Amino acid sequence: MASYSLEIGNAVNTAWEYAKKHGLLIAVIYLLVGVLAGGLGHISTPTFSYNYDSSQALGEAISRGDWQGAGNIAQTLSSGNHVVWFGGMLGSILKILVSVGLYNLALGLMAGRFSEVTFDAFKLPFVVYLKVFAVEIITNTILFVSALCCFVPYFFVAPRVILAPVYQVEHPEAGIFESISAAWNMSSGNTLSLLGLGIIMLGILILGLCCCCVGVYFAAAIKLFALTAAYYQLKGNL
């Protein structure tokens, strides 16, 4: 296997150059997605006030020994929680689906397939969206388990799997676990470099958040291009 190393400075500079050209439109896309995802969650907002009143009613029912009434109220609370969870889940799915098109857009811009921000990047087979969604679920589960282990394994595992969705988008024919394995292999020997890049991107996101919160969307565009640049640097390891 070849041995390519991630040059953090090169990845950041590349990300900045592409962000200057295309970052504003991509930031608008991130903004719209954030608004839509927030709207899906807002649909369930009345449930929170309703749950508060129901929780108080539940306590009163228990205190007077009305177990049948308490059971009915508990069922209502459970139903309300599902509504909130469902709204949040739809928002998360929307973000993942949009990220697939944006990954393809960034890959295409850097490879010369696209010359501008275009919605043609989202014209991918539905199975690609499903595969990336599955990759995100599996990698997030892996990261969650590693985070439970005192966080130390998390900082080792996260950089090794972060490129899996990007690989899946560029290789739609690849299997889900093949994409995760490819990300693991291409990042071999570059864990600390990818971790360093992640820390820099976190700093940029924080700076964007300080710019009246709006800048965080442009920072997200920089992060997108930085991740794609890192991918192109390391894909030779395969």
Secondary structure as UniProt FT lines:
FT   HELIX           8..42
FT   TURN            43..44
FT   HELIX           45..63
FT   TURN            64..65
FT   HELIX           67..111
FT   HELIX           119..122
FT   HELIX           126..148
FT   TURN            149..151
FT   HELIX           152..161
FT   TURN            162..163
FT   HELIX           164..170
FT   TURN            172..173
FT   HELIX           176..186
FT   TURN            187..189
FT   HELIX           191..210
FT   TURN            211..214
FT   HELIX           215..234
FT   HELIX           235..237
//
